[in-house]
């Protein structure tokens, strides 16, 4: 099947029954996609506008299938600016989800815990973010700097459903502020102290530009961080990407359970 034909088949399926939710999976969280029934899978490289992923833990596939009574669109993995991709490439999955008529999108990522209450294995629902992946980041709107205030791009309704779903499962989900940095190197202890002083509860290298793009397109947005480690300087020993992937994979079933419960109440 050619590049265009593979994606055309997927797109034609969405015309008959549009996705109720799109989901972008972060590092090590690809097992969540196994919940889909009757999946149609198209590799990123066979999807117009999507280059291949290069980071371990990001499978690089677009998957459409059924989950409970809903059609769900999953991006197994994401693209990062630090890989050399443009921000347009990074946000391309969002534009594809919008093109395929998904009204809501749920992002996930692996993150380092900064808040004292966050340890490896915890889940954090993101209520707002700030971006240290922009020049003069402190001047931009939003928390974490001296820029003007703005409304959060995260949907209060979807955030409430995440919290409700967690309650039904008996799972504690922290609500916090996520900070995005450039990567690919992990932050220094001094940077983590600065992020904490600015109000960050967790830190990672993705998500924020994608969320803003989705919000600007009129999509409902929510995001969950899987805390895979304490951020630099907050625990003994260095941070290792392999350990991040192992922790994320171990919590992927908990994330899948949470998504499934959200789908029950959508």
C-alpha positions as CSV (number, residue, x, y, z in Angstrom):
1,X,0.0,0.0,0.0
2,X,1.4,3.4,-0.9
3,X,2.0,6.3,1.5
4,X,-1.1,8.1,0.2
5,X,-3.3,5.1,0.0
6,X,-2.5,4.0,3.6
7,X,-3.5,7.3,5.1
8,X,-6.5,7.7,2.7
9,X,-8.0,4.4,4.0
10,X,-7.7,5.7,7.6
11,X,-9.2,9.1,6.7
12,X,-12.1,7.6,4.8
13,X,-12.9,5.5,7.9
14,X,-13.1,8.7,10.0
15,X,-15.6,10.2,7.5
16,X,-18.0,7.4,8.3
17,X,-17.5,7.7,12.0
18,X,-15.4,10.6,13.3
19,X,-13.1,10.1,16.3
20,X,-14.5,11.2,19.6
21,X,-11.1,11.7,21.1
22,X,-7.5,12.0,19.8
23,X,-4.6,10.8,22.0
24,X,-0.9,11.6,21.7
25,X,1.3,9.2,23.7
26,X,4.5,10.2,25.3
27,X,7.7,8.4,26.1
28,X,7.2,4.7,26.9
29,X,3.4,5.0,26.9
30,X,2.7,3.2,23.6
31,X,1.1,0.2,25.3
32,X,-2.0,2.3,25.8
33,X,-2.8,1.9,22.1
34,X,-3.3,-1.8,22.7
35,X,-6.8,-1.1,24.1
36,X,-8.0,-0.2,20.6
37,X,-10.2,-2.8,18.8
38,X,-10.0,-3.3,15.0
39,X,-7.1,-0.9,14.6
40,X,-6.0,0.7,11.4
41,X,-2.3,1.5,11.7
42,X,-0.3,3.9,9.5
43,X,3.4,4.6,10.3
44,X,4.3,8.2,10.6
45,X,6.5,8.0,7.6
46,X,3.5,6.9,5.5
47,X,1.4,9.8,6.8
48,X,1.6,13.0,4.8
49,X,3.3,15.7,6.8
50,X,4.8,13.4,9.4
51,X,8.5,12.4,9.5
52,X,9.7,9.3,11.3
53,X,10.4,9.4,15.1
54,X,14.0,9.0,16.3
55,X,13.6,8.9,20.1
56,X,13.5,5.6,21.9
57,X,10.0,4.9,23.4
58,X,8.2,6.6,20.5
59,X,6.8,4.0,18.1
60,X,5.8,6.5,15.4
61,X,2.4,5.3,14.3
62,X,-1.1,6.8,13.7
63,X,-3.7,4.3,14.9
64,X,-7.5,4.5,14.5
65,X,-9.7,2.1,16.3
66,X,-12.6,1.5,18.6
67,X,-12.4,1.9,22.4
68,X,-15.6,1.1,24.3
69,X,-18.4,2.8,22.2
70,X,-16.1,5.4,20.7
71,X,-13.8,5.8,17.7
72,X,-10.4,6.9,19.0
73,X,-7.4,8.3,17.1
74,X,-4.0,7.6,18.7
75,X,-0.6,8.9,17.8
76,X,1.8,6.4,19.2
77,X,4.8,8.7,20.0
78,X,5.5,12.3,19.1
79,X,8.1,14.5,17.4
80,X,10.4,16.8,19.3
81,X,12.0,20.1,18.3
82,X,15.3,18.8,19.8
83,X,15.4,16.0,17.2
84,X,15.8,18.8,14.6
85,X,12.1,18.9,13.7
86,X,10.5,22.3,13.1
87,X,7.7,23.4,15.4
88,X,5.4,22.9,12.4
89,X,6.4,19.2,12.4
90,X,6.0,18.9,16.1
91,X,2.4,20.2,15.9
92,X,1.6,18.2,12.7
93,X,-0.2,15.4,14.7
94,X,-2.6,18.0,16.1
95,X,-3.4,19.4,12.7
96,X,-4.0,15.8,11.4
97,X,-6.3,15.1,14.4
98,X,-8.2,18.3,13.6
99,X,-8.4,17.4,9.9
100,X,-9.9,14.1,10.9
101,X,-12.6,15.9,12.9
102,X,-11.5,14.9,16.4
103,X,-13.2,17.5,18.7
104,X,-11.0,16.8,21.7
105,X,-7.4,15.8,22.3
106,X,-5.7,14.3,25.3
107,X,-1.9,14.5,25.5
108,X,0.4,12.4,27.7
109,X,4.1,12.7,28.5
110,X,6.8,11.5,30.8
111,X,7.9,14.1,33.2
112,X,10.2,14.8,36.1
113,X,8.5,15.6,39.4
114,X,9.3,19.0,41.0
115,X,6.5,19.4,43.5
116,X,7.2,17.7,46.8
117,X,4.1,15.5,46.4
118,X,5.1,14.0,43.1
119,X,7.2,10.8,43.0
120,X,7.9,8.3,40.3
121,X,4.8,6.5,39.2
122,X,2.4,9.4,40.0
123,X,0.0,10.9,37.5
124,X,-0.4,14.6,37.1
125,X,-3.3,16.3,35.3
126,X,-2.0,19.5,33.7
127,X,-4.0,22.6,34.5
128,X,-1.6,25.1,32.9
129,X,1.9,25.3,31.5
130,X,4.7,27.6,30.8
131,X,7.4,27.3,28.2
132,X,11.2,27.5,28.7
133,X,11.6,26.5,25.0
134,X,11.1,30.0,23.7
135,X,13.5,32.9,23.6
136,X,12.9,35.3,26.5
137,X,10.4,32.8,27.8
138,X,9.6,34.9,30.9
139,X,8.1,37.6,28.7
140,X,5.4,35.4,27.2
141,X,1.8,35.2,28.4
142,X,1.0,32.7,31.2
143,X,2.5,31.5,34.4
144,X,6.2,31.3,35.1
145,X,7.3,34.8,34.2
146,X,6.5,38.5,34.0
147,X,4.4,38.2,30.8
148,X,0.7,39.1,30.7
149,X,-2.0,36.9,32.0
150,X,-3.9,34.6,29.7
151,X,-6.6,31.9,30.1
152,X,-5.3,28.4,30.3
153,X,-5.5,26.4,27.0
154,X,-6.6,23.3,29.0
155,X,-10.3,22.6,29.0
156,X,-11.8,22.9,32.5
157,X,-14.5,20.4,31.4
158,X,-12.0,17.8,30.3
159,X,-9.8,18.4,33.4
160,X,-12.9,17.8,35.6
161,X,-13.6,14.6,33.7
162,X,-10.0,13.4,34.3
163,X,-10.4,14.1,38.0
164,X,-13.8,12.4,38.1
165,X,-12.5,9.4,36.2
166,X,-9.6,9.1,38.6
167,X,-12.0,9.2,41.6
168,X,-14.1,6.4,40.1
169,X,-11.0,4.3,39.8
170,X,-9.7,5.2,43.2
171,X,-6.5,6.7,41.7
172,X,-5.0,9.9,43.0
173,X,-4.3,12.4,40.3
174,X,-2.4,15.5,41.2
175,X,-3.3,18.7,39.4
176,X,-0.4,20.9,38.5
177,X,1.6,23.2,36.2
178,X,3.9,21.7,33.6
179,X,7.1,23.4,32.4
180,X,8.5,22.6,29.0
181,X,12.2,22.9,28.3
182,X,14.2,22.5,25.1
183,X,16.0,19.2,25.8
184,X,17.4,16.8,24.9
185,X,19.6,17.0,28.0
186,X,18.0,16.8,31.4
187,X,17.8,19.9,33.5
188,X,20.5,20.9,36.0
189,X,19.6,21.2,39.7
190,X,19.9,25.0,39.5
191,X,17.4,25.0,36.6
192,X,15.0,22.9,38.7
193,X,15.3,25.3,41.6
194,X,14.4,28.1,39.3
195,X,11.5,26.2,37.7
196,X,10.1,25.5,41.2
197,X,10.4,29.2,42.2
198,X,8.4,30.1,39.0
199,X,5.6,27.7,40.0
200,X,6.4,24.5,38.0
201,X,5.2,21.2,39.5
202,X,6.7,19.0,36.8
203,X,9.1,19.4,33.9
204,X,9.4,17.8,30.4
205,X,10.4,18.4,26.8
206,X,7.1,18.3,24.9
207,X,3.4,19.0,24.9
208,X,3.0,22.7,25.4
209,X,3.3,23.8,21.7
210,X,1.0,21.0,20.7
211,X,-1.6,22.0,23.3
212,X,-1.5,25.6,22.2
213,X,-1.9,24.6,18.6
214,X,-4.9,22.4,19.4
215,X,-6.4,25.1,21.5
216,X,-6.0,27.7,18.7
217,X,-7.8,25.2,16.4
218,X,-10.8,25.2,18.7
219,X,-10.2,21.7,20.1
220,X,-10.8,20.8,23.7
221,X,-7.4,20.0,25.3
222,X,-6.3,18.0,28.4
223,X,-3.0,16.4,29.3
224,X,-1.6,13.9,31.8
225,X,2.1,13.7,32.9
226,X,3.4,10.3,34.0
227,X,6.0,11.2,36.6
228,X,8.9,8.9,35.9
229,X,11.5,10.4,38.3
230,X,12.2,13.2,40.7
231,X,13.7,16.1,38.8
232,X,17.5,16.8,38.8
233,X,18.8,17.5,42.3
234,X,15.8,16.2,44.1
235,X,17.0,12.6,44.4
236,X,20.3,10.8,44.5
237,X,21.9,9.7,41.3
238,X,21.6,10.9,37.7
239,X,18.5,10.7,35.5
240,X,18.6,7.9,32.9
241,X,16.4,7.7,29.8
242,X,16.1,3.9,30.0
243,X,14.8,4.2,33.6
244,X,12.3,6.8,32.4
245,X,11.0,4.4,29.8
246,X,10.8,1.5,32.2
247,X,8.7,3.6,34.7
248,X,6.5,5.0,32.0
249,X,5.8,1.5,30.6
250,X,5.0,0.3,34.1
251,X,2.3,3.0,34.5
252,X,0.9,2.7,31.0
253,X,-1.9,0.4,32.1
254,X,-2.9,2.9,34.8
255,X,-3.0,5.6,32.1
256,X,-5.0,3.4,29.9
257,X,-7.5,2.7,32.7
258,X,-7.8,6.5,33.2
259,X,-8.4,7.1,29.5
260,X,-11.0,4.4,29.4
261,X,-12.9,5.8,32.4
262,X,-12.9,9.2,30.7
263,X,-14.4,7.7,27.6
264,X,-17.2,6.2,29.7
265,X,-18.2,9.7,30.9
266,X,-17.6,11.7,27.7
